[in-house]
Amino acid sequence: MTVGQDSTARRDEVAAGLARVEERIASACRAAGRLRGDVQLIVVTKRFPGSDIEALCELGVTDIGENRDQEASTKIAALPHDVRQRLQVHFIGQLQSNKAHSLANYVDSVHSIDRDKLVTALDRAAGAAGRDIGALVQVSLGAGPTAVGRGGIPLDGVAELANSVAAAPHLTLRGLMAVAPLGVDAGEAFAQLDRVARAVRAEHPEATWVSAGMSADLEAAVAHGATHLRVGSAILGSRPPVG
Ligand SMILES: *Cc1c(COP(=O)(O)O)cnc(C)c1O
């Protein structure tokens, strides 16, 4: 994105990016024999301005993802009321428990629960805000010698953390989230996630979400049962630097 770019030109660019990704999702669903309606697109708007969120909203996008509390809280508070009302906000970034109170005011779900301390903090914050927040356990799929892990709890801790989320009065266990590790086949990683998700669903039938797949690997995620895709750069372009 160019600073000061004409807003009509930017809207067209966003519309074109969204159309390309919609086409990719539709064809991945066809290939997998799945319904388009069973896959939710979350547009990752981190580091992009609120005006892009408004443009996305006009194009029918209902779900956005953000990864830094400070940026997200400011940006979302400045949105026009009608835009804000139509949005579901997903938090997908690494989270410190001292941010839980801020997040509880504006997020609908947190995809990055990777330790018990966060469950406690987020549950307390949601209770104080009088809200119920969706929570997903982030799974680390970084097994194997070439894999580079990208956050989350190891596989053997997933069941216990899911139980802890499910027991929290102000949180609703939605399911699991993962980022495919660098250096392994995304399809294999997402197949592993799918197996863990099935095991969690056997204990917690309400945990139906599998949040997986980004710009580079959304087809593999759809093929392996993802219900939520988190797509940024393929729609909005390369991200401006942090800061
Ligand atoms: C930034 C981010 C995405 C989106 O990545 P793209 O490659 O831009 O689609 C998805 N998931 C997480 C956890 C992210 O931090």
PDBQT file of the ligand as one rigid body, heavy atoms in Angstrom, charges set to zero:
ROOT
HETATM    1  C1  LIG A 301      -0.250 -12.611  10.115  1.00  0.00    +0.000 C 
HETATM    2  C2  LIG A 301      -0.925 -13.869  10.437  1.00  0.00    +0.000 A 
HETATM    3  C3  LIG A 301      -1.743 -14.520   9.485  1.00  0.00    +0.000 A 
HETATM    4  C4  LIG A 301      -1.929 -14.019   8.064  1.00  0.00    +0.000 C 
HETATM    5  O1  LIG A 301      -0.783 -14.268   7.330  1.00  0.00    +0.000 OA
HETATM    6  P1  LIG A 301      -0.723 -14.046   5.730  1.00  0.00    +0.000 P 
HETATM    7  O2  LIG A 301       0.433 -14.835   5.300  1.00  0.00    +0.000 OA
HETATM    8  O3  LIG A 301      -0.546 -12.572   5.536  1.00  0.00    +0.000 OA
HETATM    9  O4  LIG A 301      -2.006 -14.508   5.168  1.00  0.00    +0.000 OA
HETATM   10  C5  LIG A 301      -2.385 -15.680   9.877  1.00  0.00    +0.000 A 
HETATM   11  N1  LIG A 301      -2.231 -16.198  11.112  1.00  0.00    +0.000 NA
HETATM   12  C6  LIG A 301      -1.451 -15.621  12.044  1.00  0.00    +0.000 A 
HETATM   13  C7  LIG A 301      -1.318 -16.254  13.385  1.00  0.00    +0.000 C 
HETATM   14  C8  LIG A 301      -0.778 -14.437  11.735  1.00  0.00    +0.000 A 
HETATM   15  O5  LIG A 301      -0.001 -13.865  12.666  1.00  0.00    +0.000 OA
ENDROOT
TORSDOF 0
